[in-house]
Amino acid sequence: MSDCHAITGRRILITGPAGQVARPVVARLARDNEVFALARYGKPEDEAAMRALGAVTIKADLASSDLKALVPGSLDYVLNYAVVKTGSFQYDLAANGEGVGRLMLACGDVRAFVHFSSAAVYRYGGHGPRKESDPLGDNHRYLFPTYSISKIAAETVVRFAAREFGIPATIARFSVPYGDNGGWPYFHLLMMQQGRAIDVHPDRPNSYNLLHEDDYIEKIPALCAVADAEATTLNFGGSQQTSIEEWCEYLGELTGLAPVFKDNPRAFGSLAVDTSRMHELIGPTAVDWHAGVLRMVRKLAPQLLKPAYRQ
């Protein structure tokens, strides 16, 4: 792990900083850089947490705030993790789609604008790993009605702004980010603990590419380096492919809890990504998913582990 040595002494704006994915990014980058953490901050404790990590907080709504007045000048990098999922298409498209465009215009002189999208932009297509050129679709409507469409809209706006205004940009389509701060496997662990059935698509296995926080933080310098005015687009997942069934069975091995799967044809379904372009542009990931999941449980629920797996 390079520990982000390639980014030091910079001015960095991070949106969505209090979320599960971005919080460890703020914690790491704020050690050696001037970090600005922009969010709505509906919970005062989230703003206090960002300040405790060493970030300068900016209270703003991407859908409506005067970003040109609020965003500081002379930024080096912008890392856009913000996502809104209220279920209102009007608001969510304004915040996620229009908002990213307004943000790019407010900081158009940056070295790189990295927009974190999602593999949820892909149309369901069975077990084959999705390439960046594969068809897009409304993948996540079952649980998050506005999510996939908002992500597709945001990518479109990023490409337009990058090309129209010459802003170097990267679009990184997350697979399943997770780590010491939680993620989808931890949610499944809690369901197992509560004896709740886990919905899976009947066309098993339901495959994905778990991406540990160590890896998605380590790759930030490379994501910035490949940014250009054509908006470099790449899948962003772990180099290893696994499945919901596999990581839940492994959680069962670690804890003695038994996963119960329930077939649901409306569940997301397999959404593995082709990592060839990622490997070419920014290199492979390093964290084995078994080691990452074990570390996650040791951090968040050590009491559930069998004695043999405790530190």
Sequence and secondary structure as in RCSB ss.txt:
>XXXX:A:sequence
MSDCHAITGRRILITGPAGQVARPVVARLARDNEVFALARYGKPEDEAAMRALGAVTIKADLASSDLKALVPGSL
DYVLNYAVVKTGSFQYDLAANGEGVGRLMLACGDVRAFVHFSSAAVYRYGGHGPRKESDPLGDNHRYLFPTYSIS
KIAAETVVRFAAREFGIPATIARFSVPYGDNGGWPYFHLLMMQQGRAIDVHPDRPNSYNLLHEDDYIEKIPALCA
VADAEATTLNFGGSQQTSIEEWCEYLGELTGLAPVFKDNPRAFGSLAVDTSRMHELIGPTAVDWHAGVLRMVRKL
APQLLKPAYRQ
>XXXX:A:secstr
  TTTTS S EEEEESTTSTTTHHHHHHHTTTSEEEEEE  SSHHHHHHHHHTT EEEE  TTTS HHHHS SS 
SEEEE      S HHHHHIIIIIHHHHHHHHTTT SEEEEEEEGGGB   TTS B TTS B  TTTTT TTHHHH
HHHHHHHHHHHHHHHT  EEEEEESEEEETTEEHHHHHHHHHHTT  EEE SSS  EE EEEHHHHHHTHHHHHH
T BTT EEEEE  SS EEHHHHHHHHHHHHS    EEE TTS     B  HHHHHHH      HHHHHHHHHHHH
 GGGS GGG  
